Amino acid sequence: MRHILVVPSVLILVSFAVVRALGQDADPQPDELLARARASFATFNAALPSIDCDESIRSFEDHDGKTLNEQTATSLIRVRRQEGNVKEPFREEREFQSVNGKTHPAGTKLKNPFSLLVNGAFGEDFRSLLSEDAFSCNRYEVLNYRGGIALKVSFGESALKTDACAKLPSPGVATFWLDRGTGQLVRAEFYYPKDGLRRFKGFSINTDFGVTPFGGKSYVIPTKVFARLGEASGDDLLVYIAEYSNCHKFEATMRILPEMETPR
């Protein structure tokens, strides 16, 4: 069985500089966490330049715990600014360098070999999900984990007939995990019970973030993406894993630094 699917972009880069420390004692209220998330997402758009990163991809089918049709690849992913595009300020361009261990010359056009391919770890701006206009459309909850705190946002289920609610994605849950001491975004999780395709169900995508300093500033960018898409007919899964490294702007080399423990 082989499925080819390109999933719309869901995650973006976040400026580290504007995120202030969360309180060490009492847990913040949902509206406080929401305000901090809004501020960070608004700032990255004006701050981060175009960058290039090395990308390592693994995609396979999971049938009752057995791995089938596994495909691997390495690529250069170019994240390009789109000036004036508020909805999608960055565009991804992927150039495959090797597939299943076979090296390909630069510029080679390759047919998508993957069971599941996710685009957009760096791409779409989802500020609309957290906008003030959408506040009455969503449900918010503060969660705790060791070393951090999270804002859980349930969206797309509101019966309100407003323009903001109508523009939200299909019903789902987003969870933004933050470091308690610094306010840094550690992980963003999205789960959609239904993805709109009759043959599939239960799409989830988790993106881990790390600090990348360059040009005298520090930014939080994706370091790893883990996505799963379930088969409607059973427990079979399509799985996608991508890791990013050696990010750089022009000749300036960037290095992703180890940070706090990722939530489990």
LINWO-V97942 format. One line per field, one symbol per residue. psi: psi as a letter, one per 30 degrees, with the letter a starting at -180 (. if undefined). A space follows every 10 residues. Layout:
psi = ???
This chain:
psi = kkkkkkklkf llkkkfffjl klkfdkklle feeeeeeeee eeeeefekak lkkkkkkkkl kjjhfkklhk kllklkkkjk kjkfjeeifk kkkkjkekkh fkkklkfkkk kjgkekkkkg efdkjhffeg leegefflkk kklkljfall jkjklgfkfk hleeefflll kakkkjkkke efgkkekkkk kjekgfkffl likkkkkkll kjklgglklj lkfkkjkkkk kffbgkkkkk kkkklhkljb fjkkkkkkal kkk.
